[in-house]
Amino acid sequence: MATTILLDTATWDYTVDAAGNWALASEPYSRAQDVASAIRLFKAELWYDRSQGVDYKLKILGQSPPLTVFQELMVQAALTVPGVVSAVCIVTSYDFATRHVEGQVQFKDVDGNTGSVSLAGTPTV
């Protein structure tokens, strides 16, 4: 069973439990939160493994990539999470002028659980 440090969904910061210790999230929520973190991570931002992350700087920001490129980058990021076996990025709206994207990344894990993460980063299972 995978656990991860629970992040507050509003601030994306650590939260504590009743005893004052870092709160932990367990499956299936932990996997959904890890997918949300993976799609938010900029490539080379993770100091102990610079190969991880989405290449926002070279492939998204300041560019006009096809929507399919963006979707594939989100799927690739989701698949880096241990236990995630499949993922799809569904874009429900895209404003070319403001570059505002809405939608979600849906995923399935090795245990058959499904979950989704809004492109704003909020996980649900």
N, C-alpha and C positions, 0 to 999 in steps of 0.2 A: 504494500500500500504506500503510495507516494503522498508526502506531505510537503507543504511549502509555507513560508511565513505569510500570514494573512495580511492582505493590503486593504486599507479602507477604500471603498469604491468611489468615494467622492474626491479624495485627495491623492490616492494612489501612494499612500505612505504607510509605514508600519502602524500596527495597532496592538494594544496589549490586552491580555485576558484579565480576569478578576483578581489574580494574584500579582499583577504587574509585570508578568513575563510576556515576551512576544507571543501574540496569538498565532496559532497554527491553523491552516486549512487542510482538510483531508479530501480524498477523492469522493465524488467526482469533481467537486468545486475546485480543488487544487489544480487539477489538470486544465480546467477552463481558465483559471487565473494565469497559469503559465502560458497558455496560448495568447491571452491578452497581452502579457508582458512581451512575448516573442514578436508580436506584430507591431509593438511600440518601439522596440529596440533599434536604434540606428546602428548600422554596420560599424564595427570597430569601437563601439562605445563600451562594450563589456571588457573591462580591463584584463581579465584573466583568460579571455578567448576572443581575440579581435576578429576572428573569422565569422562569428555569429552576428546576426542582425540583418535588417533590411537595408539595402543600399539606397536609402532615401536621397542622399546628397548627389549621387551621380545618375540615378535612374528616375527619380520622381521630382524632387525640388528643382525649380527652374527649367524643367523639361515639360514636354507635352506628350508623354507616352500614351500609347493606346491603352484603353481601359483593361484590355486583356493582360498587358504587362503588369499593371498594378495588381490585378487579381492573382496572377501567378506568383508574384513576390509575397503576397499575403499567405497563399497556400504553402509556399516553400518555408516561410517562417513558422507556420503552425506545425508543419511536419518535423521541425527540429525538436519539438517537445517530446521527451520520452513517453512512450505509450500511445501517442497519437498515430493512428494508422491511415487515416484519410481525412481530407479537408477540401472544402470548396468555399470560394469567396463569392458572395452574392451582393452585387451593387444594386441598390434600389433607386438611387438618384445620384446624378453627377452634374454639377454646374460648371461648365467649362470656363466661364468668366471668373468665378471666384475660386474654382478648383476645390469646391466643397464636395466631399464624397460621403454618402450614407449607405449603410448596408451592414453585412455581418459575415463573419467567417464561421461556418458550421464545420464541426469535426466529429469523428468517431474514434474511440479509443480501443485498446486491446481487449477490454472487458465488455465491449459492446455498448458502452454508454455513449450518448450523443450530447453535444453541447453546442453553444453558439456564443460568439463574442461580437458585440457591435464594433464597428470600425472606430467608434469613440473609445473602445477598450473595455466596456463593461461586460463581464462574463455572466452567462446563465447556463444552468444545466437542467 
